[in-house]
Amino acid sequence: MSTYRLAAKTRVLKGRKNWSLRLDDQVPAVIYGPALKEPKNIAVDRQAFTRLFREAGESSLVELEVEGSDPLHVLIQDIQLDPMRDEVIHADFRAVDMNKPVEAEVKLHFVGEAPAVKSMGGTLVRPMETVRVRALPKDLPHFIEVGMTGLTSFEQVVQLKDLVAAPGVEILGEANQTIAFVTPPRSEEEMAELDKAVDIDVTKVEVAGKKEEPEEGEEGAEGKPEAAGAKKEKEPAAKKEAKK
């Protein structure tokens, strides 16, 4: 069992006030779980946490050393990212009981090359990138390998039931769920259809919301009443000039 370690500090600030922590390159976080009486607010170093999450993922045990408290065994349950900067802005840790099984998402590592890709020109399709497992915290795998060498034809598939997990690890889900398969290359006819250019006469494309312009020397239907009305308004003014 490989255990990762991360230092943390108790957090007093909450809600919108957390922005000051982020400015100080800290990530506000929460620890919760049956091992705690109530959720605990903490803060962790952003760079240290980002590096840890990249290596540990959501299925590796982390020893969280909270300042002034005994270390806790936790899993990274969830993270929130800034959509603009792609930086972690919040994290959830789940404290676990080392003697009770837990469920976690585990990454799939696809190894080897499928003969149907290498020799037959097919395309590998991987509908699943993770699987859910149940195990004691100490037995949680960092990843599960998926062999590709058995995909020797376009009819073959790798299913959930084909995965091999370490002792003490139960893979959850439907046994016939598809993990990977290879699609055949496109035929010449299909490629020709894709390469066909679509002829569009741009002069006939009507711009939405744009009214048709009148031809030269021709007034629009709305232009005539406006011109007549303008002339009637000017006539009284002309008569006043004559009286002077």
BAFI-3210 file (N, C-alpha, C; in Angstrom, 3 decimals, decimal comma, padded with zeros to 6 digits):
// residues 244
n [1|2|3|4|5|6|7|8|9|10|11|12|13|14|15|16|17|18|19|20|21|22|23|24|25|26|27|28|29|30|31|32|33|34|35|36|37|38|39|40|41|42|43|44|45|46|47|48|49|50|51|52|53|54|55|56|57|58|59|60|61|62|63|64|65|66|67|68|69|70|71|72|73|74|75|76|77|78|79|80|81|82|83|84|85|86|87|88|89|90|91|92|93|94|95|96|97|98|99|100|101|102|103|104|105|106|107|108|109|110|111|112|113|114|115|116|117|118|119|120|121|122|123|124|125|126|127|128|129|130|131|132|133|134|135|136|137|138|139|140|141|142|143|144|145|146|147|148|149|150|151|152|153|154|155|156|157|158|159|160|161|162|163|164|165|166|167|168|169|170|171|172|173|174|175|176|177|178|179|180|181|182|183|184|185|186|187|188|189|190|191|192|193|194|195|196|197|198|199|200|201|202|203|204|205|206|207|208|209|210|211|212|213|214|215|216|217|218|219|220|221|222|223|224|225|226|227|228|229|230|231|232|233|234|235|236|237|238|239|240|241|242|243|244]
n.u [000,851|000,725|001,061|000,086|001,089|-000,072|000,042|-001,998|-003,968|-006,095|-009,091|-010,557|-011,908|-014,821|-017,154|-017,535|-015,297|-013,209|-011,717|-009,456|-007,751|-007,248|-005,870|-003,556|-002,435|-003,607|-005,801|-009,118|-010,733|-012,686|-013,145|-014,884|-017,011|-017,725|-015,842|-015,535|-017,023|-018,211|-018,104|-014,910|-013,273|-010,604|-007,402|-005,214|-001,966|-001,825|-000,133|001,080|-001,174|-002,211|-000,162|-000,238|-002,855|-002,624|-000,955|-002,075|-004,854|-008,324|-008,488|-006,406|-004,960|-004,622|-002,618|-003,573|-002,248|-003,281|-002,751|-002,108|-003,696|-004,367|-003,082|-005,141|-006,658|-007,554|-009,555|-009,423|-012,253|-013,658|-013,133|-013,068|-012,766|-011,376|-012,977|-011,766|-008,992|-008,298|-007,526|-007,343|-009,879|-011,309|-011,631|-012,753|-012,377|-012,602|-012,849|-011,807|-012,609|-010,239|-010,811|-013,106|-014,785|-014,625|-015,955|-014,682|-013,624|-011,636|-008,881|-008,496|-005,869|-004,769|-003,061|-000,586|-000,926|-003,664|-004,131|-006,048|-005,978|-003,292|-002,613|-004,860|-005,816|-007,799|-009,760|-009,262|-011,657|-012,677|-014,997|-015,130|-013,256|-012,742|-013,429|-015,672|-014,857|-014,830|-013,292|-011,105|-009,633|-006,793|-006,342|-007,113|-006,682|-004,399|-004,729|-006,238|-005,183|-005,794|-005,691|-004,860|-004,144|-005,755|-007,662|-008,156|-009,779|-012,535|-014,850|-014,458|-014,554|-013,605|-014,769|-016,323|-016,243|-013,915|-011,826|-009,113|-008,670|-006,824|-006,434|-009,041|-010,217|-013,142|-014,749|-017,179|-020,395|-022,102|-021,531|-021,305|-020,615|-019,102|-015,680|-013,629|-013,175|-012,651|-013,120|-013,789|-011,828|-012,921|-014,730|-013,857|-015,996|-017,369|-015,446|-015,332|-017,847|-017,576|-015,684|-016,947|-017,695|-019,876|-021,963|-022,751|-024,591|-023,611|-024,710|-027,369|-028,002|-029,943|-029,689|-030,404|-032,952|-032,417|-033,778|-035,120|-033,499|-034,659|-034,707|-032,586|-033,830|-036,328|-038,756|-039,177|-041,964|-042,626|-041,411|-042,805|-045,217|-043,932|-042,519|-044,618|-045,931|-043,983|-043,925|-046,446|-046,193|-044,450|-045,822|-047,652|-045,773|-044,651|-046,793|-047,020|-044,704|-045,358|-047,425|-046,038]
n.v [-001,194|002,087|005,146|008,481|011,752|014,790|018,120|020,222|023,071|024,275|025,871|029,030|031,040|031,380|030,763|033,566|034,825|033,181|033,888|035,313|033,360|031,967|033,891|033,795|031,544|029,228|026,414|026,189|023,666|020,728|018,269|015,270|012,570|009,257|008,853|011,201|013,504|015,839|017,838|019,165|022,195|023,078|024,207|023,851|023,768|025,017|024,193|021,895|020,283|020,050|018,643|016,304|015,338|014,803|012,608|010,788|010,652|009,712|007,368|006,612|006,240|008,867|010,404|012,756|015,451|017,397|020,503|020,568|018,376|014,795|012,704|011,980|009,375|009,698|010,011|011,647|013,164|014,966|017,726|021,239|023,317|026,365|027,793|029,498|029,703|027,094|026,073|024,508|025,261|024,442|021,666|018,389|016,117|012,713|011,184|007,991|004,765|002,504|-000,147|-000,764|-001,520|000,578|002,518|003,535|005,505|004,203|004,583|003,401|001,734|001,408|-001,052|-002,311|-003,051|-003,152|-005,755|-005,472|-002,815|-002,222|-003,981|-004,053|-001,559|-000,378|001,623|002,373|002,301|003,634|003,434|003,659|005,142|004,911|002,768|001,631|000,547|-001,677|-001,935|-002,568|000,346|000,170|-001,582|-000,438|000,021|001,962|002,065|000,058|-002,366|-002,768|-005,057|-004,848|-006,552|-008,683|-007,892|-008,841|-008,738|-006,998|-007,747|-008,428|-007,580|-005,867|-006,477|-005,547|-007,791|-008,974|-007,739|-007,842|-007,815|-007,021|-009,258|-008,986|-006,787|-005,635|-005,318|-003,123|-002,947|-003,639|-006,817|-007,153|-004,691|-002,604|-002,104|-001,627|-001,541|-002,164|-000,273|-000,773|000,499|003,298|002,804|003,253|004,427|005,654|007,501|009,067|010,244|011,845|013,603|015,095|018,256|020,744|022,567|025,883|028,714|031,687|034,134|033,800|033,316|034,221|036,781|036,624|038,633|040,773|043,140|043,126|045,126|047,948|048,316|050,457|053,751|053,093|053,410|052,256|050,476|051,528|053,911|055,807|056,833|058,200|060,188|061,649|062,521|064,152|066,213|067,391|068,451|070,521|072,332|074,169|075,801|077,056|078,649|080,473|081,920|083,231|084,970|086,752]
n.w [000,000|-001,003|000,511|000,358|001,462|002,951|004,049|006,139|007,226|009,842|008,917|009,252|007,896|005,826|003,105|000,944|001,868|001,455|-000,703|-000,028|000,906|-001,444|-002,868|-001,489|-002,442|-001,443|-000,996|-000,156|001,757|002,706|005,202|005,597|006,746|008,139|010,090|011,402|013,720|012,874|009,840|008,851|008,387|006,343|005,000|002,228|000,667|-002,617|-004,804|-003,748|-003,333|-005,957|-007,239|-005,719|-006,294|-009,002|-008,962|-007,100|-007,560|-007,200|-005,842|-004,234|-001,042|001,285|003,695|005,768|007,312|009,620|011,064|014,478|015,044|015,093|012,448|009,583|007,685|004,428|001,397|-001,758|-002,537|-004,192|-006,464|-007,264|-010,086|-011,331|-014,016|-015,833|-015,306|-014,883|-012,422|-009,199|-006,935|-004,769|-002,529|-001,585|001,024|002,007|004,996|006,077|007,485|008,337|008,629|007,302|004,217|001,295|-001,438|-004,615|-007,477|-010,021|-012,175|-015,559|-017,135|-020,291|-021,919|-024,210|-027,777|-029,958|-032,269|-034,289|-034,757|-035,353|-037,523|-039,164|-039,555|-038,014|-035,629|-032,278|-029,719|-026,650|-024,448|-021,685|-019,072|-016,441|-013,610|-011,051|-007,821|-004,949|-001,828|001,005|002,459|002,447|000,390|-001,973|-005,425|-007,447|-010,155|-012,791|-015,014|-018,519|-020,992|-024,443|-026,449|-027,085|-028,864|-031,751|-033,933|-035,554|-034,383|-031,782|-028,277|-025,260|-022,105|-018,941|-017,317|-018,102|-016,858|-014,560|-011,187|-008,184|-005,332|-002,936|-004,014|-005,397|-008,449|-009,528|-011,207|-014,391|-015,799|-018,559|-019,570|-021,982|-022,411|-024,240|-027,815|-031,364|-034,257|-037,756|-040,579|-042,607|-045,667|-049,188|-050,478|-048,362|-047,537|-049,813|-049,760|-047,508|-048,414|-050,287|-051,525|-050,330|-052,261|-052,070|-052,841|-052,010|-052,500|-052,388|-049,866|-047,215|-044,938|-041,553|-040,212|-041,847|-044,041|-047,353|-049,724|-051,589|-055,175|-057,184|-057,579|-056,804|-054,346|-050,991|-049,563|-047,119|-047,237|-048,818|-047,457|-045,372|-046,736|-047,868|-045,603|-044,531|-046,385|-046,055|-043,533|-043,958|-045,567|-044,160|-042,928|-045,119|-045,983|-043,886|-044,253|-046,607|-045,759|-044,201]
ca.u [000,000|001,475|000,277|000,540|000,952|-000,367|-000,127|-003,167|-004,204|-007,501|-009,571|-011,584|-012,683|-015,816|-017,918|-016,854|-014,025|-012,165|-010,917|-008,163|-006,920|-006,830|-004,847|-002,336|-002,102|-004,148|-007,066|-010,051|-011,190|-013,524|-013,031|-016,113|-017,058|-018,159|-014,774|-015,583|-018,313|-018,744|-017,141|-013,838|-012,789|-009,145|-006,799|-003,989|-001,176|-002,347|000,820|001,241|-002,392|-002,301|000,803|-000,757|-004,025|-002,148|-000,335|-002,909|-006,208|-009,396|-008,553|-005,222|-005,074|-003,818|-002,500|-003,734|-001,677|-003,880|-002,003|-002,720|-004,567|-003,783|-003,255|-006,348|-006,606|-008,636|-009,548|-009,869|-013,604|-014,105|-012,437|-013,689|-011,761|-011,696|-013,165|-010,913|-007,577|-008,110|-006,850|-008,193|-010,346|-011,911|-011,475|-013,446|-011,696|-013,475|-012,139|-012,250|-012,282|-009,333|-011,320|-014,362|-014,643|-015,112|-016,046|-013,926|-013,405|-010,252|-008,549|-008,115|-004,658|-004,835|-001,693|-000,457|-001,547|-004,648|-003,804|-007,037|-005,557|-001,960|-002,535|-006,065|-006,141|-008,984|-009,656|-009,594|-012,688|-012,676|-016,165|-014,938|-011,900|-012,638|-014,406|-015,904|-014,456|-015,032|-012,192|-010,601|-008,802|-005,401|-006,273|-007,575|-005,637|-004,261|-005,302|-006,425|-004,701|-006,679|-004,873|-005,443|-003,643|-006,790|-008,560|-007,569|-010,750|-013,502|-015,986|-014,104|-014,652|-013,174|-015,883|-016,005|-015,947|-012,568|-010,825|-008,548|-008,322|-006,028|-007,241|-009,659|-010,806|-014,336|-015,104|-018,631|-020,990|-022,626|-020,440|-021,179|-020,287|-017,983|-014,530|-012,883|-013,374|-012,007|-014,007|-013,063|-011,592|-013,985|-014,565|-013,588|-017,258|-017,640|-014,495|-015,724|-018,993|-017,089|-014,874|-017,767|-017,891|-021,265|-022,048|-023,699|-024,552|-023,657|-025,514|-028,770|-028,189|-030,622|-029,210|-031,531|-033,269|-032,121|-034,870|-034,704|-033,312|-035,324|-033,814|-032,273|-034,921|-037,614|-038,921|-039,777|-043,385|-042,754|-040,799|-043,753|-046,018|-043,079|-042,206|-045,836|-046,168|-042,994|-044,308|-047,614|-045,755|-043,718|-046,715|-048,094|-044,646|-044,489|-047,877|-046,679|-043,693|-046,038|-048,191|-045,108]
ca.v [000,000|003,345|006,214|009,843|012,639|016,189|018,965|021,103|023,953|024,516|027,079|029,793|031,784|030,597|031,459|034,474|035,256|032,244|034,459|035,738|032,158|031,661|034,873|033,357|030,256|028,150|025,846|025,829|022,281|020,197|016,839|014,729|011,117|008,625|008,892|012,513|013,876|016,893|018,246|020,029|023,115|023,182|024,812|023,158|024,475|024,711|023,434|020,564|019,504|019,757|017,574|015,092|014,835|014,260|011,306|009,884|010,500|009,601|006,028|006,335|006,693|010,043|010,701|014,204|015,912|018,682|021,162|020,494|017,197|013,531|012,477|011,281|008,678|010,252|009,917|012,878|012,857|015,852|019,004|022,251|024,038|027,671|027,549|030,366|029,423|025,654|025,850|023,974|026,320|023,818|020,211|017,619|014,896|011,787|010,408|006,600|003,802|001,551|-001,510|-000,919|-001,334|001,827|002,522|004,626|005,441|003,844|004,788|002,258|001,916|000,538|-001,457|-003,121|-002,532|-004,071|-006,172|-004,945|-001,446|-002,239|-004,711|-003,932|-000,142|000,043|002,699|001,924|003,089|003,328|004,095|003,855|005,500|004,544|001,809|001,778|-000,662|-001,704|-002,615|-001,887|001,475|-000,220|-002,414|000,289|000,151|003,271|001,879|-001,320|-002,511|-003,380|-005,516|-004,605|-007,512|-009,651|-007,346|-009,257|-008,530|-005,932|-008,315|-008,676|-006,455|-006,086|-006,130|-005,389|-009,105|-009,378|-007,056|-008,625|-006,955|-007,655|-009,883|-008,052|-005,669|-006,016|-004,373|-002,946|-002,621|-004,737|-007,641|-007,032|-003,329|-002,575|-001,297|-001,217|-002,297|-001,543|-000,088|-000,920|001,759|003,674|002,352|004,329|005,117|006,527|008,609|009,943|011,021|012,854|014,585|015,891|019,650|021,191|023,801|026,858|030,021|032,635|035,307|033,498|033,092|035,361|037,119|036,710|039,962|041,816|043,340|043,248|046,517|048,281|048,582|051,870|054,513|052,586|053,654|051,166|050,678|052,353|055,214|056,728|057,576|059,096|061,343|062,445|063,164|065,215|067,320|068,047|069,221|071,699|073,261|075,276|076,704|077,846|079,633|081,521|082,760|084,069|086,002|087,788]
ca.w [000,000|-001,054|001,114|000,089|002,616|002,643|005,233|006,080|008,363|010,145|008,229|009,957|006,905|005,097|002,070|000,031|002,443|001,042|-001,790|000,518|000,940|-002,809|-003,225|-000,805|-003,059|-000,623|-001,469|000,917|001,621|003,786|005,496|006,177|006,729|009,391|011,088|012,050|014,298|012,012|008,816|009,332|007,358|006,318|003,812|001,828|-000,330|-003,953|-005,609|-003,155|-003,581|-007,392|-007,508|-005,082|-007,016|-010,271|-008,716|-006,301|-008,070|-006,209|-005,253|-003,417|000,335|001,623|005,123|005,889|008,577|009,968|012,127|015,799|015,169|014,652|011,006|009,152|006,402|003,605|-000,063|-002,415|-002,989|-005,271|-006,580|-008,114|-010,858|-011,896|-015,449|-016,639|-015,075|-014,738|-011,150|-008,136|-006,033|-003,587|-002,509|-000,549|001,456|002,734|006,013|005,988|008,533|007,694|008,797|006,569|002,769|000,708|-002,898|-005,231|-008,920|-010,327|-013,581|-016,380|-017,929|-021,467|-022,239|-025,412|-028,999|-030,529|-033,631|-035,235|-035,065|-035,952|-038,791|-039,981|-039,767|-037,272|-034,643|-030,933|-029,035|-025,217|-023,848|-020,245|-018,653|-015,026|-013,088|-009,616|-007,102|-003,498|-001,154|002,188|002,037|002,199|-000,813|-003,162|-006,447|-008,083|-011,491|-013,232|-016,390|-019,518|-022,113|-025,759|-027,435|-027,439|-029,896|-033,024|-035,010|-035,287|-033,660|-030,391|-027,344|-023,881|-021,229|-017,524|-016,748|-018,511|-016,038|-013,458|-010,055|-007,132|-004,274|-002,007|-004,766|-006,157|-009,507|-009,530|-012,498|-015,203|-016,320|-020,016|-019,989|-022,921|-021,999|-025,440|-029,056|-032,526|-035,409|-039,025|-041,301|-043,542|-047,046|-050,147|-050,742|-047,213|-047,575|-050,914|-049,297|-046,573|-049,134|-051,202|-051,110|-050,380|-053,041|-051,540|-053,484|-050,899|-052,870|-052,134|-048,440|-046,615|-043,613|-040,628|-039,696|-042,819|-044,988|-048,744|-050,104|-052,858|-056,289|-057,388|-058,184|-056,326|-052,929|-050,243|-049,265|-045,931|-047,509|-049,452|-046,475|-044,609|-047,577|-048,010|-044,322|-044,362|-047,259|-045,458|-042,378|-044,413|-046,265|-043,300|-042,718|-046,342|-046,017|-042,930|-044,887|-047,607|-045,058|-043,798]
c.u [000,885|000,577|000,903|000,296|000,735|-000,588|-001,318|-003,240|-005,705|-007,918|-010,699|-012,500|-013,635|-016,453|-017,050|-015,496|-012,873|-011,279|-009,546|-007,203|-006,377|-005,762|-003,507|-001,898|-002,496|-005,480|-007,958|-010,600|-012,009|-013,228|-014,349|-016,062|-017,428|-017,095|-014,752|-016,973|-019,006|-017,695|-016,123|-013,319|-011,276|-008,702|-005,496|-003,263|-001,603|-001,392|000,999|000,023|-002,504|-001,372|000,313|-001,914|-003,618|-001,588|-001,297|-004,286|-007,215|-009,418|-007,343|-005,373|-004,111|-003,805|-002,488|-003,289|-002,190|-003,156|-002,768|-003,619|-003,813|-004,011|-004,528|-006,089|-007,819|-008,464|-009,970|-011,208|-014,014|-013,239|-013,259|-012,584|-012,278|-011,819|-012,256|-009,439|-007,258|-007,287|-007,846|-008,578|-011,040|-011,743|-012,268|-012,631|-012,685|-012,633|-012,696|-011,837|-011,454|-009,838|-012,622|-014,148|-015,224|-015,193|-015,301|-013,835|-011,924|-010,015|-008,218|-006,859|-004,692|-003,409|-001,684|-001,159|-002,472|-004,239|-004,776|-006,752|-004,259|-001,946|-003,718|-006,536|-007,362|-008,703|-010,110|-010,601|-012,726|-013,831|-016,002|-013,480|-011,662|-013,659|-014,547|-015,581|-014,821|-013,898|-011,893|-009,684|-007,365|-005,239|-006,701|-006,444|-005,587|-004,834|-005,487|-006,021|-005,732|-005,816|-005,592|-005,075|-004,685|-007,752|-007,957|-008,522|-011,718|-014,719|-015,704|-014,207|-014,050|-014,304|-015,429|-015,596|-014,553|-011,477|-010,386|-008,097|-007,521|-006,946|-007,776|-010,317|-011,971|-014,661|-016,622|-019,135|-021,490|-021,481|-020,220|-020,944|-019,046|-016,908|-013,772|-013,255|-012,717|-013,012|-013,202|-012,839|-012,734|-013,668|-014,292|-014,849|-017,588|-016,716|-014,856|-016,900|-018,555|-016,343|-015,689|-017,964|-019,358|-021,306|-023,136|-023,510|-024,722|-024,502|-026,983|-029,044|-028,768|-030,115|-030,404|-031,706|-033,003|-033,249|-034,315|-034,638|-034,001|-034,299|-033,651|-033,425|-036,279|-037,693|-039,532|-041,213|-043,559|-042,228|-041,789|-044,594|-045,179|-042,786|-043,423|-046,119|-045,221|-043,366|-045,471|-047,213|-045,084|-044,632|-047,202|-046,988|-044,453|-045,546|-047,596|-045,646|-044,346|-046,783|-047,293|-044,810]
c.v [001,242|004,460|007,560|010,699|014,075|016,950|019,890|021,954|024,091|025,852|027,721|030,510|030,855|031,448|032,342|034,936|034,325|032,809|034,888|034,554|031,839|032,636|034,505|031,976|029,072|027,682|025,545|024,423|021,881|018,713|016,384|013,207|010,558|008,656|010,214|012,782|014,936|017,273|019,236|020,875|023,274|023,954|024,077|023,988|024,045|023,827|022,019|019,691|019,116|018,615|016,247|014,498|014,216|012,854|010,313|009,643|010,388|008,255|005,681|006,972|007,852|010,212|012,214|014,653|017,318|019,255|021,099|019,298|015,945|013,360|011,680|010,569|009,123|009,853|011,275|012,573|013,685|017,105|019,939|023,047|025,403|027,489|028,382|029,972|027,937|025,327|025,310|025,103|025,749|022,306|019,609|016,363|014,029|010,969|008,985|005,822|002,704|000,113|-001,766|-000,686|000,008|001,652|003,728|004,403|005,195|004,000|003,461|002,616|000,908|000,227|-002,372|-002,487|-003,577|-004,448|-005,628|-003,491|-001,470|-002,852|-004,478|-002,493|000,355|001,172|002,191|002,872|002,644|004,065|004,395|004,165|005,166|003,462|002,045|000,459|-000,527|-002,510|-001,916|-000,755|001,088|-001,017|-001,683|000,427|001,565|003,227|000,390|-001,398|-003,224|-003,761|-005,360|-005,675|-008,547|-009,169|-007,612|-009,091|-007,431|-006,435|-008,475|-007,403|-006,863|-005,596|-006,058|-006,718|-009,601|-008,738|-007,949|-007,666|-007,745|-008,298|-008,833|-006,870|-006,189|-004,927|-004,319|-002,597|-003,857|-005,495|-007,450|-005,594|-003,343|-001,606|-000,776|-002,112|-001,522|-001,449|-000,204|000,425|002,044|003,169|003,546|005,124|006,092|007,732|009,598|010,821|012,145|013,974|015,457|017,297|020,010|022,530|024,698|028,173|031,073|033,850|035,090|033,211|034,340|035,585|037,319|038,132|041,085|041,915|043,520|044,717|046,789|048,567|050,078|052,571|054,078|052,784|052,436|051,508|051,599|053,750|056,210|057,479|058,562|060,348|062,245|063,200|064,315|066,430|068,098|068,895|070,515|072,733|074,391|076,266|077,596|078,926|080,772|082,457|083,712|085,199|087,116|088,714]
c.w [000,000|-000,539|000,797|001,328|002,166|003,942|005,040|007,339|008,586|009,542|009,031|008,976|006,164|004,008|001,195|000,551|002,056|-000,061|-001,290|000,634|-000,442|-003,289|-002,608|-001,285|-002,170|-001,215|-000,265|000,679|002,845|003,946|006,113|006,104|008,085|010,482|011,846|012,609|013,451|010,981|009,383|008,180|007,466|005,081|003,526|000,777|-001,732|-004,762|-005,077|-003,433|-005,053|-007,765|-006,932|-005,870|-008,349|-010,088|-008,049|-006,890|-006,934|-005,488|-004,394|-002,039|000,597|003,139|005,278|007,278|008,867|011,181|013,452|016,012|014,737|013,150|010,715|007,831|005,584|002,144|-000,609|-003,063|-004,198|-005,285|-007,458|-008,789|-011,276|-013,401|-016,338|-016,526|-014,979|-013,491|-010,124|-007,186|-004,788|-003,689|-001,358|-000,254|002,230|003,712|006,037|007,235|007,872|007,775|008,043|005,071|002,322|-000,807|-003,453|-006,733|-009,182|-011,827|-014,263|-017,165|-019,077|-021,924|-023,461|-026,598|-029,592|-031,954|-034,671|-035,587|-035,852|-037,348|-039,721|-040,148|-039,039|-036,293|-033,283|-030,286|-027,573|-024,538|-022,359|-019,946|-017,184|-014,699|-011,587|-008,935|-005,628|-002,881|000,159|001,728|001,694|000,909|-002,086|-004,183|-007,010|-009,499|-011,742|-014,698|-017,267|-020,715|-023,445|-026,791|-027,846|-028,504|-031,272|-034,203|-034,594|-034,502|-032,169|-029,550|-026,002|-022,991|-019,773|-016,895|-017,107|-017,656|-014,883|-012,368|-009,029|-006,097|-003,301|-002,675|-005,599|-007,179|-009,611|-010,929|-013,222|-015,868|-017,816|-020,487|-020,874|-022,454|-023,217|-026,617|-030,196|-033,665|-036,697|-039,696|-042,265|-044,944|-047,953|-050,438|-049,608|-047,202|-048,669|-050,516|-048,364|-047,284|-050,081|-050,661|-051,262|-051,096|-052,483|-052,271|-052,401|-051,225|-052,572|-050,659|-047,818|-045,205|-042,700|-040,128|-040,671|-043,833|-046,387|-049,133|-051,436|-053,935|-056,466|-058,101|-057,706|-054,831|-052,264|-049,912|-048,075|-046,179|-048,050|-048,435|-045,697|-045,402|-047,698|-046,727|-044,101|-045,175|-046,656|-044,270|-042,799|-045,040|-045,371|-043,059|-043,911|-046,413|-045,060|-043,500|-045,859|-046,940|-044,585|-044,959]
res [m|s|t|y|r|l|a|a|k|t|r|v|l|k|g|r|k|n|w|s|l|r|l|d|d|q|v|p|a|v|i|y|g|p|a|l|k|e|p|k|n|i|a|v|d|r|q|a|f|t|r|l|f|r|e|a|g|e|s|s|l|v|e|l|e|v|e|g|s|d|p|l|h|v|l|i|q|d|i|q|l|d|p|m|r|d|e|v|i|h|a|d|f|r|a|v|d|m|n|k|p|v|e|a|e|v|k|l|h|f|v|g|e|a|p|a|v|k|s|m|g|g|t|l|v|r|p|m|e|t|v|r|v|r|a|l|p|k|d|l|p|h|f|i|e|v|g|m|t|g|l|t|s|f|e|q|v|v|q|l|k|d|l|v|a|a|p|g|v|e|i|l|g|e|a|n|q|t|i|a|f|v|t|p|p|r|s|e|e|e|m|a|e|l|d|k|a|v|d|i|d|v|t|k|v|e|v|a|g|k|k|e|e|p|e|e|g|e|e|g|a|e|g|k|p|e|a|a|g|a|k|k|e|k|e|p|a|a|k|k|e|a|k|k]
***
